[in-house]
Amino acid sequence: MVEIALQWFFSIPLALFGALWMYRDAKSRRMETADMWAVGFFVAFFLLPFLGGILVFAFYLRKRNRGGGFAYSVPSE
């Protein structure tokens, strides 16, 4: 079995950096759930060591708005 072991002094700053980047990116794209993505990344990073953070990061990259703004258009009146 393969085990990925990261030291705490390395993993906490890495998780904080990833969560901060995800929060800023989501805010710049005007996503209302920016804080939830950042917290989800940080928590998953430690619940499923390292792999959880990668999974949440990959899922976020697929779900984020590519061009910024809102994901759905507002119908014109």
N, C-alpha and C positions, 0 to 999 in steps of 0.2 A: 504494500500500500504506500502511496506517495503522500507525504505530508508537507505542507507549506507552513513554515514557522517564521513569523516576523516578530522581532523584539518590540516591546511596548514603546520604547523611545523612538522607534521608526514608524510603527503602525499608526499611532495617534496623530502625529503631524500629517501623515499621508491621508488619513481619513478626513481630517479637518480641511486639508487643501482640496480634496475631491469634493467635499460637501460645499465649501465656499465657492469653488468654481461652478458647480452645478447651480447653486443659488443665484449667483450673478448672471449666469447665462440664461436661466429661466426668467429672471427679472428683466433682462434686456430684451427678451422676446415677449414680454408682457403676459407671462403665464401666471394665472392666479394661484397655482399650486407650487410656487417656487420653494417655499419653506418646507412643504411636505416632501418634495424630492430630495432636498438637502438632508433633512432628518432621516429619511428612508435610506439614503446612501450611507450615512454615518452608522446607523443601527445595523444595517445589513452587513456592513464591513466587519463588524465584530460578532454578530450572531452566526454568520456563515463565514468564518475567517477568510478574508481577502477575496475569496471567490464570490461571496455575496455582494461585495462592493462592485466587482466587475459586472455581475449580472444586472444590478440596478443601473449602473452606468450605461450598459449596452441598451437596456430597455428604455432609458431616458433618451438616448440619442435617436432611437426609432420614433419616440412619441413627440419630441419637441417640434415646435413650429419652425420650419426651415427658413422662411423669409421674415420672421418676426411678426408681430401683430397677433391678431386673434386667429384661432384655428378654423373658425367657421365664419362665413360671410353673413352680414346682416342684410336681410331682404330690403330692397328699396321700397319706398312708399309711393 
